Amino acid sequence: MRIAGIRSRVVQLPLDRPFQPAWGRGRVQRSLVLVLLEVGTDDGLVGHGAAHGGLEAAVALDRFVTPHLLGQDPAQVDRLAAVIRDAEILGPPPYCMEIPLWDILGKAAGMPVHRLWGGAGDRVRAYCSTGELRPARQRAEDVAALADAGFTAVKLRFHHDDPREDLAVAEAVREKAGDRIELMADANQAGADPGTGGHRVWDFRTALGVARELERLGFHWLEEPLPRHDLDGLSRLRDRLETIKLAGGEDNHGLHEFRLLLERGCFDVLQPDAVKSETASAIRKLAAFAELGGVDVVPHTWGNGLGMLVHLHLAASLTNCGYLEFPHDPPSGLTASARDRMLTEPVTVDEEGFVQVPQRPGFGFVLDEERIAHHTVHVIEQGDCGFAREDRGVSKGSAT
């Protein structure tokens, strides 16, 4: 079996309503943009995946990764992952290119990927990951509604100019929800994303003060309270806390950075992302070492339903995970149905707040080809892409 062709489709799906991310001051998101990846083999199997970003990601993958995968055996994942990893310094994160390889192998074996990886379980507890800043009373009502919808854990976003406003939201949510739901908070301080208005990055004292207040409120974890490379600050902060856990890592890149986070004792929960921070196979290696030190690995996910399913399989294969990040923040435009619009049906939680892992071969992607074709704005192909149906009304070509 050899890789015969690789196709990237830039897809732009409009949101029903605007979404204003807490981490991007002044930004208003009106569409969901992704690169849909398809890797075809000479015996007719096709593996799918997705990249964050738009044309810039598709061009970088086409130029720096695709030429080195054509003609190769997709089963040699570790060898090809090294090729993918080497492209990290040349453009947007390329780690997502490993995903179609595992999708192919799952289909060849007739098994879901999480079972190929050892399959710690067939379902994972979801935590609803909100994304917007809202007034305290409104957010408290929102979380109560999410609990009524079946969620047993919810993550709030912090990003007000004054952290006391963030804590007021946390207080209101805890008072409204009581103990029936587990709460997390994401400060999004790991990477500078100031948008048009800027924001003040927390210093150590601010992070410590917020964390202690969240301890008082019984929060499970505080995510990204300091810049991602402030290893000394993160380690000091973790040592000063008692019950609340520190989480982070989505903005770190490469196993070497995650090794430092483990060695320096920065986090109780590592959150690598198989699309943007490391390959899925490397994350599984990281999880094994993290477990030796009592550190959990709960993959980060955001953006689209393909990434969601990949991280569902990854979470289900790990013994030190326990949660699945579930982006969903109604009534904004970023909901589960919008997130999964490129699939025939959205990923949902069951009555106990868990997500069941699809048992179809591979990652279980079932694409809504009609919708994808309608919203495809650019196509890039290399090799024999006879597996791809023709698209009309979009530009085609290779970036090389």
Secondary structure, 3 states (H helix, E strand, C coil): CCEEEEEEEEEEEEEEEEECCCCCCCCCEEEEEEEEEEEEECCCCEEEEEEECCHHHHHHHHHHCHHHHCCCCCCCHHHHHHHHHHHHHCCCCCHHHHHHHHHHHHHHHCCEHHHHCCCCCCEEEEEEECCCCCCHHHHHHHHHHHHHCCCCEEEEECCCCCHHHHHHHHHHHHHHHCCCCEEEEECCCCCCCCCCCCCCCCCHHHHHHHHHHHHHCCCCEEECCCCCCCHHHHHHHHHHCCCCEEEECCCCCCHHHHHHHHHCCCCCEECCCCCCCCCHHHHHHHHHHHHHCCCEECCCCCCCHHHHHHHHHHHHHCCCCCCEEEECCCCCCCCHHHHCCCECCCCCCCCCCEEECCCCCECCCCECHHHHHHHEEEEEEEECCCCCCCCCCCEECCCC
